[in-house]
Amino acid sequence: MKKVVKFGGSSLANAEQFQKVGDIIRSDESRRYVVPSAPGKRFDEDIKVTDMLYGCYDAASKGEDITEKINAIKARYYEIIKGLGLSLSLEEEFKKIDEDFRAQAGIQYAASRGEFLNGKIMAAYLGYDFVDSAKMVKFDEKGRFMEELTDKAIKKELKNHERAVIPGFYGSKTDGAIKTFSRGGSDITGALVARAVQADVYENWTDVSGFLMADPRIVDNPKPISTVSYKELRELSYMGASVLHEDAIYPARVANIPINIRNTNRPDDPGTIITSEPAKLEEGQIIAGIAGSKDFTVIAMYKNLMSSERGFIRKMTGILEDFDIPIEHIPSGVDTLSVVIDNKLIDGKIDDILEEFERQLKPDHLEVFHNIALIAIVGYGMSYRTGVSAKLFTALADENINVRMIDQGSSEMNIIVGVENKDFENAIRAIYNAFVC
């Protein structure tokens, strides 16, 4: 058995959290490769180390003296080192960082040093080898990720290390300059390592015990999701369930490696397993989860004989492409078509868009609905199951919630409904109570 384990910033914020992580890793000999993030907040009003690094670099770029800011960052790390009882010195590393900041080595270099330094501490604490991600994670001269080259480099390097700590979030370009991933960086690094070493499991440790079937800020004590497929997760993440970003799971998904989302502060919780195939459902279970987002605009068009007009959808999407606006959904009927767009993307553009629709598409009727929320119920358990839609719409009707839009994919893995923003939370609760309670 071979496991890659990634720990987020909240799991490594101080020495106490480091000790929890150390206990987790040492409790299972198969946890051989560790990917740490930079230290997160120790308390609500605290500052993440990455933000401290950004602030320090900004001061250096303005020609200000950064000695005090460097010392503050240094103090965060030495607090961890002292709390762990290590004799590790990072003086040479901080001297280099100070020089590189003053020499304007780049904002991405600055951001990456949080993971780099935490990786040094983690390696010393565990007695593992430290392997700099800059040696293995490759980007081209334009900053584009080189997937195949990275996979080969990780495989080649880690053959020499039975156990290693590999800092997340960054790699290097062909000229040696540090380049960071845009989002979910440490998660991506962990998935890349898991694929390269052909791990049996990729454990992603954070501050939550996996996914829940609904947002706990809306539904009281929602049930946990024990197992979910990559496709179901994609649907839930797209609609707002944000434990992992899609980019962060892609390398593990293509290698068919299960991902286990675990809670550092509750290590006995089994968390959520993400697999390539749908899991066997519990007795009576129909859906995997419910997720949604507010603030969409729906533009509804009616045109007689639309279905027989060639190129109508192509023209419509072309207009939106000209405005650099992606489409969320396109529910349609025989002579009707609606487009769902994120409000943020059409701010200040809606009148121009409608004008182009009128000019190029010549609809018989055009109507705009603002402040729409989208809610998705997701799960392979819905496939070919009779009565799912009836149960959904009955639950909403019983709460006097008007459905403004309905969209269902051909896979029958999800149903998306549009309701007014003001009904969003009540709709989530009504659906949860109907399908889960």
C-alpha positions in Angstrom: 0.0 0.0 0.0 1.3 3.4 -1.0 -0.4 6.7 0.0 0.2 10.4 -0.8 -1.0 12.8 1.9 -1.6 16.5 1.5 -2.2 18.8 4.4 -3.8 22.2 4.1 -2.8 25.5 5.8 -5.2 25.2 8.7 -3.7 21.8 9.4 -0.2 23.3 9.7 -0.8 26.7 11.2 1.2 26.1 14.4 3.2 23.5 16.3 0.2 21.9 17.9 -1.3 21.2 14.4 2.0 20.0 13.2 2.0 17.4 16.0 -1.4 16.2 14.9 -0.2 15.8 11.4 2.9 14.0 12.6 0.7 11.5 14.6 -1.5 10.9 11.5 1.5 10.2 9.2 3.3 8.0 11.7 0.2 6.0 12.4 0.2 4.5 8.9 3.5 3.3 7.4 2.0 3.6 3.9 1.8 7.4 4.1 5.1 7.8 2.3 4.8 11.1 0.4 3.7 14.3 2.1 2.6 17.5 0.4 2.3 20.5 2.8 0.7 23.9 2.3 2.0 27.1 3.9 0.9 27.9 7.5 -2.7 29.2 7.7 -4.4 31.2 10.3 -3.9 30.3 14.0 -7.0 32.2 15.0 -9.7 34.2 13.2 -7.9 37.6 13.3 -4.5 36.1 12.3 -2.8 36.5 8.9 -1.9 33.6 6.7 1.9 33.3 6.0 1.3 33.6 2.2 -0.4 36.9 2.8 2.5 38.0 4.9 4.8 37.1 2.1 2.7 39.1 -0.4 2.9 42.1 1.8 6.6 41.8 2.3 7.3 41.5 -1.4 5.0 44.4 -2.1 7.1 46.5 0.3 10.3 45.4 -1.3 9.0 46.3 -4.8 8.4 49.8 -3.5 12.0 50.1 -2.2 10.9 50.0 1.5 13.0 48.4 4.2 11.5 44.8 4.7 13.6 43.8 7.7 10.7 44.0 10.1 8.4 42.1 7.8 10.9 39.4 7.1 11.5 39.0 10.9 7.7 38.7 11.4 7.6 35.8 8.9 10.6 34.3 10.4 9.0 34.4 13.9 6.0 32.4 12.6 8.3 29.6 11.5 10.6 29.6 14.5 7.5 29.4 16.7 6.6 26.1 15.0 10.2 24.9 15.1 10.5 25.7 18.8 7.1 24.1 19.6 8.2 20.9 17.9 11.5 20.8 19.8 13.6 20.9 16.6 17.1 22.2 16.3 16.5 23.2 12.6 17.9 26.5 11.4 16.3 28.4 8.5 18.8 31.3 8.5 20.3 30.5 5.2 16.8 30.2 3.6 15.7 33.5 5.0 18.9 35.2 3.9 18.3 34.0 0.4 14.6 35.1 0.5 15.6 38.5 1.7 18.1 38.9 -1.1 15.6 37.6 -3.7 12.8 39.9 -2.5 15.1 42.9 -2.7 16.2 41.8 -6.2 12.6 41.5 -7.4 12.6 37.8 -8.0 8.8 37.8 -8.7 5.5 37.7 -6.8 5.1 34.0 -7.6 8.4 33.3 -6.1 7.4 35.2 -3.0 4.1 33.3 -2.7 5.8 29.9 -3.0 8.2 30.4 -0.1 5.4 29.6 2.4 5.2 26.1 1.2 8.9 25.8 0.7 9.8 26.7 4.3 7.0 24.6 5.7 8.2 21.7 3.7 11.7 22.1 5.2 10.2 21.9 8.7 7.9 19.0 7.9 10.8 17.0 6.5 13.0 17.6 9.5 10.1 16.8 11.9 9.3 13.5 10.2 12.8 12.5 9.2 11.7 12.4 5.6 13.7 13.6 2.6 12.9 17.1 1.3 12.4 17.3 -2.4 11.8 20.8 -3.9 8.8 20.9 -6.2 10.7 23.3 -8.5 12.8 20.3 -9.6 9.8 18.4 -10.8 6.7 20.5 -11.5 7.3 22.0 -15.0 5.9 25.0 -16.8 7.0 26.3 -20.2 8.4 29.8 -20.8 4.9 31.3 -21.1 3.8 29.8 -17.8 1.7 26.9 -19.2 1.8 23.7 -17.2 3.6 20.8 -18.9 1.8 17.8 -17.7 3.7 15.0 -19.4 7.1 16.4 -18.6 6.1 16.9 -14.9 4.9 13.3 -14.6 8.2 12.0 -16.0 10.2 14.3 -13.7 8.3 13.3 -10.5 8.6 9.6 -11.4 12.3 9.9 -12.0 13.1 11.9 -8.8 10.9 10.1 -6.4 12.4 6.7 -7.4 15.3 7.9 -5.2 13.2 8.6 -2.2 11.4 6.0 -0.1 9.7 8.8 1.9 9.7 12.4 1.0 8.1 15.8 1.7 7.2 17.8 -1.5 5.9 21.3 -0.9 2.7 22.1 -2.8 1.5 25.0 -4.9 4.5 25.7 -7.2 7.0 24.5 -9.8 9.4 26.2 -12.2 9.5 27.5 -15.7 12.2 26.4 -18.3 14.3 29.4 -17.3 14.2 28.4 -13.6 11.8 31.1 -12.5 9.2 30.0 -9.9 5.7 29.6 -11.2 2.6 28.9 -9.0 -0.6 27.2 -9.8 -3.5 29.6 -10.1 -5.8 27.9 -7.5 -5.9 24.8 -5.5 -2.1 24.6 -5.9 -1.2 22.3 -3.1 -4.1 20.0 -3.9 -2.9 19.8 -7.5 0.7 19.0 -6.5 -0.6 16.2 -4.3 -2.7 14.7 -7.1 0.3 14.9 -9.5 2.5 13.1 -7.0 -0.2 10.5 -6.4 -0.4 9.8 -10.1 3.4 9.7 -10.6 4.1 7.2 -7.8 0.9 5.2 -8.6 -0.5 5.7 -5.2 -3.3 3.4 -3.9 -5.0 6.4 -2.2 -4.5 10.2 -2.3 -5.5 11.5 1.2 -6.3 15.2 1.2 -6.4 16.4 4.9 -8.2 19.6 5.7 -10.4 21.1 8.4 -13.7 19.3 7.3 -14.6 15.7 7.4 -15.3 15.4 3.7 -18.4 16.4 1.8 -21.8 16.9 3.3 -25.1 16.3 1.5 -26.0 20.0 1.8 -24.6 23.3 3.0 -24.5 23.2 6.9 -25.1 26.9 6.9 -28.5 26.2 5.4 -29.4 22.7 6.6 -28.8 21.7 10.3 -26.4 18.8 10.6 -26.6 17.5 7.0 -25.5 13.9 6.5 -22.0 13.2 5.3 -21.3 11.8 1.9 -19.3 8.6 2.4 -18.5 7.9 -1.2 -19.0 10.0 -4.4 -17.9 9.6 -8.0 -15.7 12.0 -9.8 -18.7 12.9 -12.1 -21.0 13.5 -9.2 -18.3 15.6 -7.5 -17.9 17.7 -10.6 -21.6 18.5 -10.6 -21.7 19.4 -6.9 -18.5 21.5 -7.1 -19.8 23.3 -10.2 -22.9 24.3 -8.3 -21.0 25.6 -5.3 -19.9 22.7 -3.1 -16.2 23.8 -2.7 -14.0 21.3 -0.8 -11.9 20.6 -3.8 -11.5 22.4 -7.1 -11.9 20.4 -10.3 -8.3 21.1 -11.3 -7.1 19.7 -8.0 -8.5 16.2 -8.7 -7.8 15.9 -12.4 -4.4 14.1 -12.2 -5.7 11.6 -9.7 -8.9 11.1 -11.7 -7.1 10.2 -15.0 -5.0 7.7 -13.1 -8.1 6.2 -11.4 -6.7 6.9 -7.9 -9.3 7.2 -5.1 -9.2 10.5 -3.2 -10.0 10.5 0.5 -11.0 13.8 2.0 -10.1 13.7 5.8 -10.2 16.0 8.8 -6.9 16.7 10.6 -8.7 17.6 13.8 -10.9 14.5 13.6 -8.6 11.8 12.2 -10.9 8.9 13.1 -13.7 10.3 10.9 -13.6 8.2 7.6 -14.3 11.3 5.5 -15.4 11.1 1.9 -14.0 8.7 -0.7 -14.0 10.0 -4.3 -13.9 7.2 -6.9 -14.2 6.8 -10.7 -17.3 4.7 -10.4 -20.6 5.5 -8.5 -20.7 3.8 -5.1 -23.4 1.4 -4.0 -26.1 3.5 -2.4 -27.4 2.9 1.0 -30.9 1.5 1.4 -33.4 4.1 0.2 -30.8 6.6 -0.9 -31.5 8.4 -4.2 -29.2 11.4 -4.3 -25.5 12.0 -3.5 -26.0 15.7 -2.5 -27.6 19.1 -3.1 -25.7 22.2 -4.0 -26.5 25.6 -5.5 -25.6 29.2 -6.1 -27.4 32.5 -6.2 -27.4 35.5 -8.5 -28.0 34.4 -12.1 -29.9 36.1 -14.9 -32.1 34.1 -17.3 -32.8 35.5 -20.8 -35.8 33.7 -22.3 -36.5 33.8 -26.0 -39.6 32.6 -27.9 -39.6 32.4 -31.7 -42.1 30.6 -33.8 -40.5 27.7 -35.7 -37.3 28.2 -33.9 -36.7 24.4 -33.9 -36.5 24.4 -37.7 -34.2 27.4 -38.0 -30.7 26.3 -38.6 -27.8 27.9 -36.7 -30.0 29.6 -34.1 -28.1 28.3 -31.0 -24.8 28.9 -32.8 -25.7 32.5 -33.4 -26.9 33.0 -29.9 -23.7 31.5 -28.3 -21.6 33.6 -30.8 -23.2 36.8 -29.6 -22.3 35.9 -26.0 -18.8 34.9 -27.0 -18.3 38.3 -28.5 -19.1 39.7 -25.1 -16.7 37.2 -23.5 -19.6 35.6 -21.5 -19.7 31.9 -20.8 -23.1 30.2 -20.5 -24.2 28.3 -17.4 -27.2 26.4 -18.9 -29.4 26.4 -22.0 -32.8 25.0 -21.1 -34.9 24.7 -24.3 -38.3 23.8 -25.7 -39.7 23.4 -29.2 -39.8 27.2 -29.9 -38.2 28.5 -26.7 -34.7 28.8 -25.6 -33.3 30.3 -22.4 -29.7 31.1 -21.4 -28.5 31.3 -17.8 -25.7 33.7 -17.1 -23.8 34.6 -13.9 -24.8 38.1 -12.9 -21.2 39.2 -12.3 -20.4 38.6 -15.9 -23.1 40.7 -17.5 -22.9 43.7 -15.2 -23.3 46.7 -17.5 -23.6 44.6 -20.6 -27.2 43.3 -20.4 -28.8 46.1 -22.6 -26.1 45.6 -25.3 -26.6 41.8 -25.2 -30.4 42.2 -25.6 -29.9 44.6 -28.5 -27.8 42.1 -30.3 -30.2 39.3 -29.6 -33.0 41.4 -31.1 -30.9 42.4 -34.1 -29.4 39.0 -35.0 -31.9 36.5 -33.8 -35.2 38.4 -34.3 -37.1 36.6 -31.5 -40.9 37.1 -31.3 -40.6 37.6 -27.6 -37.6 38.3 -25.3 -37.9 38.3 -21.4 -35.3 38.7 -18.7 -35.5 37.3 -15.2 -33.0 38.7 -12.7 -31.9 37.3 -9.2 -32.4 33.7 -10.0 -30.7 30.9 -7.9 -29.8 27.5 -9.3 -30.1 24.4 -7.2 -28.9 21.0 -8.3 -29.8 17.6 -6.9 -27.1 15.2 -8.0 -26.7 11.4 -7.9 -26.6 8.3 -10.0 -29.4 7.0 -7.8 -31.8 9.2 -9.8 -31.1 7.3 -13.0 -34.1 5.6 -14.4 -35.9 6.0 -11.0 -39.5 6.9 -11.3 -41.0 9.7 -9.3 -37.9 11.7 -8.6 -39.1 14.8 -10.4 -42.5 14.5 -8.8 -40.9 14.3 -5.3 -38.8 17.4 -6.1 -41.5 19.6 -7.4 -44.0 18.5 -4.7 -41.4 19.4 -2.0 -41.0 22.9 -3.5 -44.8 23.4 -4.1 -45.5 22.5 -0.5 -43.3 25.4 0.5 -45.0 27.8 -2.0 -41.7 28.0 -4.0 -42.2 28.8 -7.7 -39.8 27.0 -10.1 -38.7 29.4 -12.8 -36.5 27.0 -14.7 -35.9 23.3 -15.1 -32.9 21.6 -16.7 -32.0 17.9 -16.7 -29.1 16.2 -18.4 -29.6 13.1 -20.5 -27.5 11.0 -18.0 -30.3 11.6 -15.4 -27.5 12.2 -12.9 -28.7 15.7 -12.0 -31.7 17.9 -12.1 -31.3 21.7 -11.9 -34.1 24.0 -10.9 -34.1 27.8 -10.9 -35.9 29.7 -8.1 -35.9 33.3 -7.0 -32.9 34.3 -4.8 -35.3 34.9 -1.8 -36.4 31.3 -1.9 -33.0 29.7 -2.2 -32.4 28.6 1.4 -36.0 27.4 1.9 -35.7 25.4 -1.4 -32.5 23.7 -0.3 -34.1 22.7 3.0 -37.3 21.5 1.3 -35.4 19.3 -1.1 -33.1 17.9 1.6 -36.1 17.0 3.8 -37.8 15.3 0.8 -34.9 13.2 -0.3 -32.7 12.7 2.8 -34.6 13.0 6.0 
